Amino acid sequence: MIINTEVMKDKKTNTNKLYDFRIQYNAGADCAQVNNYHYYSAETAEQALSYHYKMIEKRQLVMQTLSIERYNHYAKKWEDYSHLINQEV
């Protein structure tokens, strides 16, 4: 499956389209049984991860980022973008 990560423009308003992303995380190796989600609206998965990492840094939290997914409104399912976690944001 090829996933397009380009930013789409809305033809009516000439603005970039925002997508819903969810990032699964836990509080570290000691709390591996309890996973939670943060939700972000962003243009790309890279931008959502950037927001997530800035929030972690600002609040001085220690956590593991496990996955990132984008919601596909047409298929009504979450699409995996977790390959981006280990790349530089």
N, C-alpha and C positions, 0 to 999 in steps of 0.2 A: 504494500500500500504506500503510495506517495502522498505525503502530507505537505500542502502548500503553506508556507509560513510568511508569505508576502502580506503586506498591509493592504487591505482593500479600502477603496474610497467609496463613500456614499454618493451616488450620482446627484441626488437632490440638493444636499447641503455642501457637497465638496469637502467633507470632513472624513477622517479616518474612522473605520468601523471598529467598535470595541467588542471584544469577545469575553465570555466568562471563563475564568480559569480557577481551578482549585488545586491547592498545594497540600499534600499530605505530609505531616511531620509528627515527630514525637519528641519528648523532652530529653532524649539521650539514651544511651545504652542501659542505664539503670531503670528506665521506664519504657522499655520496648513493647510492653503488652498494650499500652494505651496510645492509639494513634488518633490524631485530630486533623481537621482541615482548616485552612485559611482560604477565603475566596477573594478574588481580585477581578476587576474589569480592566482589561488592557488591550492594546493593539496586537501584541505578539506575546508568545510564551516567554521570550527573553525579557521583555519588559515586566511581565508579572513576576518572574524570578527576581528581577532587580528590586521591585517594590518589596518583595518578601525579605530579601537580604538586608535592605535598608531598615526595615522594621525590626529585624533581629538585632542589628547593630545599635539602633537608637535605644531600644529597651534593654540592651545588654543581656540578651537571653542566650542560653546554651541549648541547642536543639539539633536534631537530625532532619534534614529534608529528604523525604522518601520518594515522592513522585510529584509530577505536575501534569495536569490534564486540562484540555479545552473542551467545553461543552458544544456539541454539534446539535443545533436546534432542529435541523431537518431529520437527522437519524435518531434524535432523542437519546443520545448516549455520550459518554465522556471518551475523548480520544487521548491516547497517551503521548506525552512529550517528554518523558523522563530522561531521554538520552541527553537533554540539555543540562541536566543538573551538574554533571561533572565537567562541563565546559565552562570557560570564562564568560562571565556576564558583563 
